[in-house]
Amino acid sequence: MNKWGVALLVIGCNVLINQYAFAYPDSHPPFPADKPAPFPALSADPILDYAEGRFEDGSLRISTSPERDKVGRVTTVEVNGYPVFDTASAHPDLYFQFGSRVFYTDLTGDGRKDILIYSSPGGNGLGASIEIADLLIAKPDGQFTHSTFEAFAAGPEDFLDVNGDGRYEMLWVNYYFEGDHSYWVYRIVEIGNDGLQLNDQLIPDFPKIIWFTEKPNDHPTQQLTAAAREDLIQQSTAKWQGVAQ
């Protein structure tokens, strides 16, 4: 599930998103929902999918444990028998009851496989669709650079090659209130050598702000003043700085 199907976030949710509109299960994607994405999208199947299991590739082993008291299911990455990452140590204050979805794919176009781990801490309403993502980018020495972020209804479909250089960028979204309405604010995140960086300049009309209406909507809103739009963008930037590292 990705953010283009963001309506799935609110199925079964009996919460008012703003003062006037109930959050219906409608689609609010950043690109027209009835057309193919305008950029090549990452295609990847999970090697582990919310359950106990193990995956091996040469010296690399990725495994998800049975559920443990106080930490839930723990997903661990090992290289040559040595642990280099696990979800319990990375997020000691969170409990991942269902384990993680793990994808093994080349995100940076360098021929080395990277690891994308999505884990759900649980929640109600819209919060039930928030996931913690751990991105491990492979280095030439066989180790990984780790970045983490929080995202709505995340998935590998969020990664697009927006400038045709073989490296994937990521769509990231959050919702905010402005005046009497709520909005989805879409941003572009670049995978750099130093981690993840917002870089909206890669697509001319980003950041894209979409009004969360009662019907499907992929059009950037026209009802905000320049000051209100800038306020939402600043809120989004602050949110990213708070949930990404």
C-alpha positions, -999 to +999 in steps of 0.1 A: +000+000+000+014+034-009+003+070-004-014+072-038-040+050-022-041+072+009-078+066+012-070+032+027-057+050+057-091+060+068-112+029+062-130+021+094-119+054+110-147+073+127-128+105+131-136+139+116-106+152+096-118+188+096-147+208+109-169+201+078-160+169+061-159+133+072-128+114+060-143+091+034-121+063+019-112+083-012-080+087-031-058+118-028-026+110-048+000+135-060-005+124-096-037+116-115-050+083-102-064+072-136-030+075-154+003+057-150+029+074-127+048+100-147+081+086-135+095+050-133+085+035-100+104+009-080+090-026-082+099-049-054+083-079-036+088-084+001+114-110+011+098-111+046+063-101+052+050-095+088+059-129+101+087-150+116+112-159+088+147-158+074+163-146+042+199-153+031+221-139+003+258-149+006+271-133+038+239-114+044+211-128+066+179-110+074+155-126+099+124-119+119+121-135+153+091-150+170+072-125+192+091-116+223+079-101+255+082-063+256+098-060+221+074-079+198+089-094+167+124-083+160+139-080+125+177-084+124+203-078+097+236-097+099+267-096+078+292-124+081+274-135+113+276-101+130+245-081+136+246-047+119+209-037+126+178-047+145+145-030+149+144-034+187+177-015+192+169+011+165+135+018+181+137+008+218+105+027+227+083+010+201+066-024+200+063-042+167+039-069+173+036-081+137+072-079+127+082-061+095+079-060+057+114-063+042+124-054+007+158-062-009+164-041-040+188-016-055+176+020-047+206+039-057+215+024-091+250+013-081+243-025-085+243-032-048+212-044-031+198-021-004+173-031+024+140-014+031+122-024+063+087-012+072+074-018+108+041-008+122+039+004+158+001+002+158-025+029+165-061+040+158-077+058+129-051+075+107-024+065+132-030+029+123-014+035+089+018+051+102+048+030+097+084+033+107+108+028+078+144+018+081+165+023+050+199+005+048+219+016+018+247-008+009+283+005+009+312-009-012+327-026+019+295-047+024+282-027+053+252-004+053+243+033+060+212+035+081+184+061+078+150+060+094+118+079+090+081+078+097+056+076+069+019+071+060+009+039+042+044+034+031+057+010+004+083+006-023+059+022-048+068+055-030+102+054-048+104+070-082+133+079-105+122+115-111+153+127-130+162+095-149+196+090-133+189+055-121+187+065-084+153+065-068+138+094-050+109+091-025+075+106-022+068+115+015+034+128+028+018+141+059-015+158+066-020+191+083-048+215+092-051+250+078-081+272+086-112+250+083-097+222+062-071+196+062-045+190+035-020+164+023+015+179+017+037+158-006+074+162-006+104+148-026+131+130-006+165+124-022+187+095-011+222+110-007+255+098+005+248+115+038+213+101+042+179+114+033+173+150+022+142+169+012+147+181-024+115+194-039+133+211-067+135+178-086+098+182-097+087+217-106+053+217-089+064+203-055+058+206-026+023+196-037-006+204-014-039+186-020-071+194-002-084+164+017-120+165+003-149+141+004-142+129-031-111+117-051-087+145-057-053+147-072-052+185-080-030+209-061-053+232-040-060+267-053-077+279-021-047+287+000-031+321+002+006+323-004+012+328+033-010+298+043+008+276+017+042+286+030+030+278+066+020+243+056+053+237+039+072+249+069+051+226+091+060+197+067+097+205+068+096+206+106+078+173+107+104+157+084+132+170+106+114+155+136+107+120+122+138+114+099+174+107+109 
